[in-house]
Amino acid sequence: MRHTRYSTKRPKIKITEIKEPDVLGWCYADGIIEIDPRQNDKNFFLTLCHELIHHHFPDISEKDVIKMEKIMGEELWNRSVKKVIAKHKKRE
């Protein structure tokens, strides 16, 4: 079994409008993640999942990060996250 390097360091997440076209998030080697807020709730969450995977597993290919985002992000979204967001929005 191949060992994959991973990080347990907690990233700093910044919500900021990203200037590059077609880019919704960035993960930097210094532990900073940027997420563009101009997305709907689900896409924002999936982008965050995607960048967190890059942060915690820096050696994983983009193709595999996308697979993990789709599997884990969709599962988490469908099981709980969308319910929490909907409940929060009702309180506003």
Secondary structure, DSSP 8 states (H G I E B T S, - for coil): --------S--EEEE----STT--EEE-TTSEEEE-S-S-HHHHHHHHHHHHHHHH-TTS-HHHHHHHIIIIIHHHIIIIIHHHHHHHHHH-
